[in-house]
């Protein structure tokens, strides 16, 4: 059975030109909520809506731990603000490559989790006690009508 807590295991994903990114295998509940918070904008009527432009950046920032581009900009251990600024400095093509790689990683992790759920076999007692198949003894203290 999978732990209820996220284990901090990074995964290295290869990119073009021999580059790579190091990402979190899974997000914690707090990281996921922070990602959703960064992804949304608040409209004039107070309604929160997912902004697709912010969503892409927020997803990258939520998962990204390190990259092979450290010679130019080092992000290991950096704040969300600093990682966002570094990602914003990428060319559009490289931004899209990293976004796609992380989205594919997230989809693969979700599929893996769903497959694991399907393979899980539940054992143990039924949550509801079974009724006896044969009634033994008197069912009521009322007198029998004839």
C-alpha positions as a Markdown table, in Angstrom:
| # | Residue | x | y | z |
|---|---|---|---|---|
| 1 | Unk | 0.0 | 0.0 | 0.0 |
| 2 | Unk | 1.3 | 3.5 | -0.9 |
| 3 | Unk | 2.1 | 5.8 | 2.0 |
| 4 | Unk | -0.3 | 8.6 | 2.8 |
| 5 | Unk | 2.7 | 10.9 | 2.9 |
| 6 | Unk | 4.7 | 12.0 | -0.1 |
| 7 | Unk | 8.3 | 10.7 | -0.1 |
| 8 | Unk | 10.8 | 13.3 | -1.3 |
| 9 | Unk | 12.2 | 11.4 | -4.3 |
| 10 | Unk | 13.4 | 13.5 | -7.2 |
| 11 | Unk | 13.3 | 12.3 | -10.8 |
| 12 | Unk | 15.6 | 13.4 | -13.6 |
| 13 | Unk | 14.0 | 14.1 | -16.9 |
| 14 | Unk | 16.1 | 14.5 | -20.1 |
| 15 | Unk | 15.5 | 17.4 | -22.4 |
| 16 | Unk | 16.9 | 18.3 | -25.8 |
| 17 | Unk | 20.5 | 19.2 | -26.4 |
| 18 | Unk | 21.7 | 17.0 | -23.6 |
| 19 | Unk | 20.0 | 19.2 | -20.9 |
| 20 | Unk | 17.9 | 17.9 | -18.1 |
| 21 | Unk | 15.6 | 18.9 | -15.2 |
| 22 | Unk | 15.2 | 17.4 | -11.8 |
| 23 | Unk | 11.6 | 17.4 | -10.6 |
| 24 | Unk | 9.7 | 16.2 | -7.6 |
| 25 | Unk | 8.1 | 12.8 | -8.2 |
| 26 | Unk | 4.9 | 13.9 | -6.5 |
| 27 | Unk | 3.6 | 17.1 | -4.9 |
| 28 | Unk | 2.5 | 17.3 | -1.3 |
| 29 | Unk | -1.0 | 18.6 | -0.5 |
| 30 | Unk | 0.5 | 21.9 | 0.5 |
| 31 | Unk | 2.6 | 22.2 | -2.7 |
| 32 | Unk | -0.5 | 21.4 | -4.8 |
| 33 | Unk | -2.6 | 24.0 | -3.0 |
| 34 | Unk | 0.1 | 26.6 | -3.4 |
| 35 | Unk | 0.3 | 25.7 | -7.1 |
| 36 | Unk | -3.5 | 26.2 | -7.4 |
| 37 | Unk | -3.3 | 29.5 | -5.5 |
| 38 | Unk | -0.6 | 30.8 | -7.8 |
| 39 | Unk | -2.5 | 29.6 | -10.9 |
| 40 | Unk | -5.7 | 31.5 | -10.1 |
| 41 | Unk | -6.6 | 35.1 | -10.6 |
| 42 | Unk | -9.4 | 36.9 | -8.8 |
| 43 | Unk | -11.9 | 38.8 | -11.0 |
| 44 | Unk | -13.6 | 42.0 | -10.1 |
| 45 | Unk | -16.6 | 40.1 | -8.6 |
| 46 | Unk | -14.2 | 38.1 | -6.3 |
| 47 | Unk | -14.5 | 34.8 | -8.3 |
| 48 | Unk | -11.2 | 32.8 | -8.6 |
| 49 | Unk | -10.5 | 31.5 | -12.1 |
| 50 | Unk | -7.5 | 29.5 | -13.3 |
| 51 | Unk | -5.3 | 31.6 | -15.5 |
| 52 | Unk | -3.8 | 29.3 | -18.2 |
| 53 | Unk | -0.7 | 31.5 | -18.4 |
| 54 | Unk | -0.1 | 31.5 | -14.7 |
| 55 | Unk | -1.0 | 27.8 | -14.5 |
| 56 | Unk | 1.9 | 26.7 | -16.8 |
| 57 | Unk | 4.5 | 28.7 | -14.8 |
| 58 | Unk | 3.0 | 27.6 | -11.5 |
| 59 | Unk | 3.1 | 24.0 | -12.5 |
| 60 | Unk | 6.8 | 24.2 | -13.5 |
| 61 | Unk | 7.7 | 26.0 | -10.3 |
| 62 | Unk | 5.8 | 23.5 | -8.2 |
| 63 | Unk | 7.8 | 20.5 | -9.6 |
| 64 | Unk | 11.2 | 22.0 | -10.6 |
| 65 | Unk | 14.1 | 21.3 | -8.2 |
| 66 | Unk | 17.1 | 21.8 | -10.3 |
| 67 | Unk | 18.3 | 21.8 | -13.9 |
| 68 | Unk | 21.5 | 21.5 | -16.0 |
| 69 | Unk | 21.3 | 25.2 | -16.8 |
| 70 | Unk | 22.9 | 26.1 | -13.5 |
| 71 | Unk | 25.9 | 27.5 | -15.2 |
| 72 | Unk | 23.7 | 30.3 | -16.4 |
| 73 | Unk | 21.1 | 30.5 | -13.6 |
| 74 | Unk | 21.3 | 28.3 | -10.5 |
| 75 | Unk | 17.9 | 27.4 | -9.1 |
| 76 | Unk | 18.7 | 24.7 | -6.6 |
| 77 | Unk | 17.2 | 25.6 | -3.2 |
| 78 | Unk | 15.9 | 28.9 | -4.6 |
| 79 | Unk | 12.6 | 30.6 | -3.5 |
| 80 | Unk | 9.4 | 30.3 | -5.6 |
| 81 | Unk | 10.0 | 33.9 | -6.7 |
| 82 | Unk | 13.6 | 33.3 | -7.8 |
| 83 | Unk | 12.6 | 30.1 | -9.7 |
| 84 | Unk | 9.7 | 31.9 | -11.4 |
| 85 | Unk | 12.1 | 34.6 | -12.5 |
| 86 | Unk | 14.6 | 32.1 | -13.9 |
| 87 | Unk | 11.8 | 30.2 | -15.8 |
| 88 | Unk | 10.5 | 33.5 | -17.1 |
| 89 | Unk | 14.0 | 34.3 | -18.5 |
| 90 | Unk | 13.9 | 31.2 | -20.7 |
| 91 | Unk | 13.2 | 31.3 | -24.4 |
| 92 | Unk | 9.5 | 30.5 | -25.3 |
| 93 | Unk | 10.6 | 27.3 | -27.0 |
| 94 | Unk | 12.6 | 26.1 | -23.9 |
| 95 | Unk | 9.7 | 27.1 | -21.6 |
| 96 | Unk | 7.3 | 25.0 | -23.6 |
| 97 | Unk | 9.7 | 22.1 | -23.6 |
| 98 | Unk | 10.0 | 22.1 | -19.8 |
| 99 | Unk | 6.3 | 22.6 | -19.4 |
| 100 | Unk | 5.5 | 19.7 | -21.7 |
| 101 | Unk | 8.1 | 17.5 | -19.9 |
| 102 | Unk | 6.6 | 18.3 | -16.5 |
| 103 | Unk | 3.0 | 17.8 | -17.7 |
| 104 | Unk | 3.9 | 14.4 | -19.1 |
| 105 | Unk | 5.6 | 13.5 | -15.8 |
| 106 | Unk | 2.5 | 14.5 | -13.8 |
| 107 | Unk | 0.3 | 12.5 | -16.1 |
| 108 | Unk | 2.6 | 9.4 | -15.8 |
| 109 | Unk | 2.5 | 9.7 | -12.0 |
| 110 | Unk | -1.3 | 10.0 | -12.0 |
| 111 | Unk | -1.6 | 7.0 | -14.2 |
| 112 | Unk | 0.8 | 5.0 | -12.0 |
| 113 | Unk | -1.3 | 5.9 | -8.9 |
| 114 | Unk | -4.5 | 4.9 | -10.7 |
| 115 | Unk | -2.9 | 1.6 | -11.8 |
| 116 | Unk | -1.8 | 0.9 | -8.3 |
| 117 | Unk | -5.4 | 1.5 | -7.0 |
| 118 | Unk | -6.7 | -1.1 | -9.5 |
| 119 | Unk | -4.2 | -3.7 | -8.3 |
| 120 | Unk | -5.0 | -3.1 | -4.7 |
| 121 | Unk | -6.9 | -6.1 | -3.2 |
| 122 | Unk | -8.9 | -5.4 | -0.1 |
| 123 | Unk | -9.0 | -8.0 | 2.5 |
| 124 | Unk | -10.5 | -8.3 | 5.9 |
| 125 | Unk | -14.0 | -8.2 | 7.3 |
| 126 | Unk | -16.9 | -6.7 | 5.5 |
| 127 | Unk | -17.8 | -3.2 | 6.8 |
| 128 | Unk | -21.4 | -4.4 | 7.3 |
| 129 | Unk | -22.1 | -7.4 | 9.5 |
| 130 | Unk | -23.9 | -10.1 | 7.6 |
| 131 | Unk | -27.4 | -11.1 | 8.6 |
| 132 | Unk | -27.9 | -14.6 | 9.8 |
| 133 | Unk | -29.1 | -16.9 | 7.1 |
| 134 | Unk | -31.4 | -18.9 | 9.3 |
| 135 | Unk | -33.5 | -17.4 | 12.1 |
| 136 | Unk | -33.3 | -19.3 | 15.3 |
| 137 | Unk | -35.8 | -18.9 | 18.1 |
| 138 | Unk | -38.7 | -16.6 | 18.6 |
| 139 | Unk | -38.8 | -13.4 | 16.5 |
| 140 | Unk | -41.2 | -11.4 | 18.6 |
| 141 | Unk | -42.7 | -11.4 | 22.1 |
| 142 | Unk | -46.1 | -10.7 | 20.6 |
| 143 | Unk | -48.7 | -13.5 | 20.8 |
| 144 | Unk | -49.3 | -15.6 | 17.8 |
| 145 | Unk | -52.5 | -14.8 | 15.9 |
| 146 | Unk | -54.6 | -17.8 | 14.7 |
